[in-house]
Amino acid sequence: MKGQSSALRELNFWLSMLLGLSPLWAAAALLIFFGL
């Protein structure tokens, strides 16, 4: 449960970061993230 909570918190952090960036930056970040 602790690990899942941490993952959700990190996911929310990244989502807020992506929403604060431009769509192009968000798309680039997703491509890099899934490309690794």
N, C-alpha and C positions, 0 to 999 in steps of 0.2 A: 504493500500500500504506500509506503514511504517513497519508494522508487517511482511509482506511478504519479504521486503527487508532485514530485520534483520534475518529472517529465512534463506534466501539464503546465507547471509554473514556467518552465523554460519555453514551452510551446507558446504560451501567452506572451512571453517576453519577445520572442521572435516575430509573432504576429503583429504586436504593437509596433515593433521596429519596422517591419515591412509596410505597414499601413502608413507610417510616418514618411516613408520614402516614395519616390516616384514609381509608377508601374514598371518602367524599364529596369530600374534598380531591383525591384522585387522579382521580376522575371529572371534577371541575371543571377540573383542570389539563389533562386530555386534551381536554376540550371546547374550552378556550381555545387549546390548542396546535394542534389540527386546524382550529379555526375561523379562525385567522389566515392 
